């Protein structure tokens, strides 16, 4: 599979991909959450698990009065873990929630407004230093809770854009992120929904082992495999 060159046509191709996904799935209205606290908690919980399971965990936290970063900061990690069992790796994720909330209160007095006043690059590096938080989680927090212009990359992104013949086999997270920022309009709302559309496509059609290529809205522009177009 040959990587398509980064030309002036790439922007048009990415816009075409987004248009097809939007037509197929509609606007995703992502990230679901009534508060920034809930968005951040959800971003930490959603790694390696379906959103349905995250919703269950969030409902348990909410019923227990623990759906705020302040409440998590003041709660024993074991109690948090007992409420988020649907998310898998719940002990590890409970520690991540505590790590983030503890950092927020130590560094910014628990004030998200103050935290999000920081320069995006500086804040990103600070959060990446928090135990257990990776680039995808940090960028999800920045984009969906902080309304910052960062493009979120995940396993679906790598799978889909490799199969499309756009991404290089050795691309790292930073390579994907730089690619999208370079070729998409500088638009927070677009970054927001584009990532959500990628996730929906990965879940519904572009599956890891049993892709449903014949149903995929990107069928006619995809290089993997060659299947009848829609």
Order of alpha helices (4+ residues) and beta strands (2+ residues): alpha-alpha-alpha-alpha-alpha-alpha-alpha-alpha-alpha-alpha-alpha-alpha
